[in-house]
């Protein structure tokens, strides 16, 4: 009787698919591995949260682990996973050397979610009121840590084509270390116009996003101060419904019924609130990765207006499901046009359905992903020999991080 191979996922947080695209992404990865015949164990040093998913309901074993503690070494040696997936580079920094030492034959996979160094460099340039330059990445402290983590792993899952290209051209990362895997949509979650509310059955605008994510908070401020007054001037009866997990007091204080700017907190279900709206607004001024809120707007037949940052890596050479504009006056004009012009709205809606079907179909990527995992496991030694820089970094990290962690562990005891 053959033993079922194991994937160990080391999570930065416990998955909250109803709170963020990152949570949904993690559940997609779990599903992909299970479909390949793997048993999945999800471990994290994070505290349990009120909105975390019940992993046992998805056939996943949950395990609490501790930072800087030898108990993890015993745990992973006993578990002996075939694959270890690190949820963001911070988890690879903490646990990567332990995995390499106590489970050296395990395939080490990094899931970036988005390229953190790109998001932070863009955020810094925005706050400094200047244009972002690629050179900003080369002085970004997080870039050094994140690139080192990518090099130490056997493969890194990338969510955005722009970031794939950037890693290869700016940081000279070998393409063999990267695998493109965007957010995915299952066939049963794809819709056509007849399955969603009509133009006439929808009203108002919507923004949705986790407020722990700085680009979302900034976008809501931008809507409140600049864009919404321009839209409201032309549509005096319209409302903007702002939903999002973890709204702070400063977010709640933006609520203003008289101007139709409504802060409504956590949505019970994103699908319902997005489908009731006529237009999604997402004026993101910095960020990285691809945007779950915009994929959902395509999927659920709600055209959107966003910025070039928002649409980055999301539509290839295909037309957008709405408008992509960076100027606030034009942004407001396009929002009003989408709201009033039914034929423009229907055409934009159709573009969104086509984008989902052609670029985000889970079936398209599931087979490629399974083949990539199998090929790497079967040829792991040769693959690692081709990544000398990664081996070099792993060697020095084992030495430096190991002894720092041992010192912390001894200090804590």
N, C-alpha and C positions, 0 to 999 in steps of 0.2 A: 504494500500500500504506500503510494507516494505521499510525502508530506507537502502540504500547500505552502508555496513560497510566500514570504512576508515582505511587505513594504512598511517601513517605519517612517512616519511623517513627524518631524519635529517642528511644532507650530510656535510662531511668535505670540499668537493669541489663539483662543478656542474659536472655531468658525462661527460666525454670525451671518448667515446668508441673507437674512432679512434686514441687516444693518448696512452692509457694504458689498460692493462688487468683489472685494477681496475674499469675503466669506463665501460668496457664490462660486468664485473661482476654485477655492479649496475643495468644495463639495464636488465640483466637476472632476478634479484630479483624483479624488477618492473613487468616484464612479468609473473613471477610465482604468485605474489600476485593478479594481474589482472585476471589470469586464475582461481583463487579461488573465484572470485566475489567481490574483494575489489576495491574501488576507491582509487587511490594513490595521495597523496599530497607530493611534494618534497620541503623541506625547507632547506636553508643553509645561514650561515652568510658570505659565501665567495663572493668575487667580481665576476661578470660575466666574462667569458673568451671568447676569439675569437672562440675557437674550441668546446665549450660546445654544447651538443645536444639540439635540440629544443624539450623540454619535452612535449609541447602542442601537437606536432605531434604524440605523443604516448599516448595521453589521460591522461596526468599527469598534475595536477595543480602545478604551480611553485610559491613559496613564499619566499621572502627575509626576514630573521630574523636578530635580533641584539643580540650580546653577552651582558650579564650583564644588561638586560633591562626587566622591568616588562611587556612590550608589548607582550612578548612571553607567559606569563601566561594567558593573556586574549585570545590570539590566540588559544592556545591549549585547554583551557576550552570550547571555542566556537566550535572548530573543533570536540572535543570529539572522538578521534580515538580509534578503538578497539585494534590496534597494533601500537607501536612506534618502529621504527628500527633506531638504532644509527650506522652511518657509521664511524667505528673506535672508539676506546675508548676515544679519545679526545672530541668527541661530547657528549658521555655519561657523561664525567666529567663536561662539561659545562651546559648541559641541563637536565641530568638525575634527579637531585633533583627537578627541576621544574615539570617535567613529573610526578614524584612520588607524589608531593604535589597537583597539580592541575588536574591530570588525573590518580588517583591511580588505577583504574580498568583496565587500558590499559596494555596489554602484552608488556613487555620491551625486545626487541631483540637487541643483539649486533652482528654486522658483523665485524670480525677482519681484513678481507682481507688477511693479514698474521700476525703472532705473532710478533709484533714490537720488543718486548724485545729480542726475539731470534735473529732477524736480526741485531739489534744493538750490542748485546753481541758478535756475530760472527764477526761483522765488527771491533769491538774494539780489539778482539784477533788477527785478521788478521793484523791490523795496528801495533800491538805490537809484530808482528812476532813470534807468538806462537800458539800452537794448542788450539782450543776452547774446554772448559770443561763445563759440565753441571753446575758445581758450579758457573761458571761465571754469570749465570742467577740470582742466589740468591743475588748477590750484585749489579745487574743492577737496577738503580733507576726507569727506565720505567717499569720494571717487577712489582714493587709494585703497581704502578698506574694501569697497565693493568689488573693484577690479581684482584685488588679491583673492577674494572669496570665489569669484568666477573662475579664476585660474586654478585654484585648489580643487575645484569640483570636476567631475568627469563630464558633466553636461549641465548647461543652464537653460531653463525654459524661459523664452522671451515672448512677451505679449504684444510687442509693437515692432513693425518692420523698420521704422525710423531708428529705433534703439539698436536693433540688430546691425544696421549699417554703421551707426555711430561707433559701436564697440569694435567693429572690424577696421574702420578707417582711422579713427582717432586713437584708439587704444591698442590696435593691432592684434586683437583677439582672433585666434584661428577659428574659422567658420565651423570646424569639426567639434568645437566646444559649445556651440549654440544650437538651439532647436526652437523654431517658431511655433508657438501654441497660443493662439489668442483666446479670448473668452468664447465659449461655445454655446450653441443653441441646438437642442434636440428637435427632431422632426415634429414631434407632437406639440412643441412649443412655438412652431412657426404658424403664422396666420395669413389670411388673405382678407381683403376689404370686407367681404360679406360676414366675416366672423368677429368683427370689432364694431364698436359704436360708430355711427355715421357722422359726417360733418355737422349735420343739424342737431344730432343728439349730444354734442359736446359743447362745453362752454369754458371760458377762462383759460388762463395760462398756469403752468406748473413748473416748479423747480424742485428737484429731489436730490439729496446727497448727504452723506455722513458728515456731521459738523466737527468731528475730530480731525478731519482732513482739511488742512489749511486752504487749499485752492477752492474748496466749496464755500467756506466762510467768506473768503475774499469776493467770490462771485456774487454772493447774496448782498454783501455791502455795496458792490458795484451796481447791482440791480436797484437797490433801495435809493442810492444817492443820485444815480445818473440815468439809467436806462428806463426804469419803470415810470418816472415822471413824464418822459417823452412818449411812451406808449399810452399812458393814462390820458394824456392831453388829447389824443386822437380817439381813444376808446374810453370815455368817462365812466362807463358802467362795468368795465371789465375788472376782474380780480386776478391777482397772482397768488397762488397757493404754494407756500414754501414748506416742504416736508423734509425731514431728515432725522437720523438717529443722533442722540446725545447733543441736543441743543443747549448751549450755555445761557446764562442770564443775558449776556450781551446780544445773543441771537434773538431771544424772546422779546427783548426791548424794542426790536425793529417792527413788531406787530403794530399795524395802524389801519384800523377798519375803514376810517373815512377815506383813505386813499386807495383802498382795496388791496393793501399789502398785508397778507395774512400768514403769520407764522403758526403752523399747525402741528409741529413736532413730528414724532415718529409715525410713519404710515403703517397701518395694520397690514396692508399688502400693496406693494408698489404698483402692481398691475392695475388694480382698481382705480387708483388716483391718477395714473398716467392715462388710462383709457377714457376717463371722464373729461380730461382736458383737451382743448383743441390744439394747443401748441406748447411744446416744452422749450424753456429758455435755459441756456447754459453758457453764460458769458465768462468762460474760464480764461484767466489772464496769465496763469502759469500752471505747470503740472507736467505729468509724464504718463506713459502707458496709454492704454485705450480706456474709454470711459463707459462704465457699465450703464450709467443713466442714459447715454445716447444709444447704446445697443438696444436697451429696453424700449426706448421711444420708437426705434425702427421696428422692433419685433411686435410691438403692440399697436402699430399703426398711428402713432402720434408724431407728425412732423415737428422738427425742432429748428431753432436758430442757435448757432454756436459760433465759436471763434476758430481761428486756425489751430490753436493749441488743442481745443476740444475735438476737432475733427482729425487731428494728426494720426496717421497710420490706420484710419478706420474705413476708408472707402476706395483705396487703390485708384484706379482710373475711372471708377464708376461715379455717376452723379449723386450728389448728397440728397438726403431726404429733408430738404428744407433749404436753409441758407447758411453759408459760412462767411462771416464778416467780423472785422476787428474794430471798425469805427462805431462808436456808440450811437450816432445819429442814424447811420445805415442799418445798424442792428435793430433799432426800434422800428424803422421803416419796413424792414423785412418781416418783423414779428407781426406788425399790423396787416401787412399784405397777406401773409399766410392765414391770419385770423379771419380776413374778410373775403378772400378770393378762393372760391370753392374749387375751381379747376386747377389752380396752382397748388392748393392743399392736396387734392387727390393725386396729382402727378408726383408730389413730394412723398406722399404716403406710399405710392407704388415703388418709388425709388428705394425706400427703406426696406420694403419686403424683399426686393431684388438683392439688396446688399446682404441681408441676413442669409438668404438662400445660397448666395455665391461665395461669401467670405467667412461665414461663421457656423456652417453646418458641422455638427459634431461628427457625423459619419465620415466627412472628408478627412478629418484630422485623427480620428481614433485609430485607424489602421496604420497610418504613418507613425504615430506615437508608439504603438505596440511594437512595430518593426524596429524602431530606433532603440527602444529599451532592450529588446532581444539581441540585436546586433552588438550593442555595447557590452552587455553581460558576457556574450560569447567571445568577444575580442577585447576584453578589458585590459589585459596586460599590454597588448600592442598599442591600444589607444593611449594608455598612460605613458608608454615610452615616447609617444609623439608629442607629449606635453611636458617637456623638460622644465619650463619655467614654473609650471604648476607643482612639479615634484620638488623643485628648489624651494618654493614658498612653503610647501607642506613640511619640508624638513625643518626649516627655521621656525615656522609657526609651532610645530610640535615641541621644539625646544623652549621657545620664549613663552608661548601661551600656556603650555603645560606647567611650567614651573611657577608662573604667576598664579595660575589656578590652584596649584598645590599649596602655595603660600597662603592664599585666601582661605582655602579649606582648613589648613592648620590653624590659622588665626581665628576662624569661626568656631573651631572645636575647643 
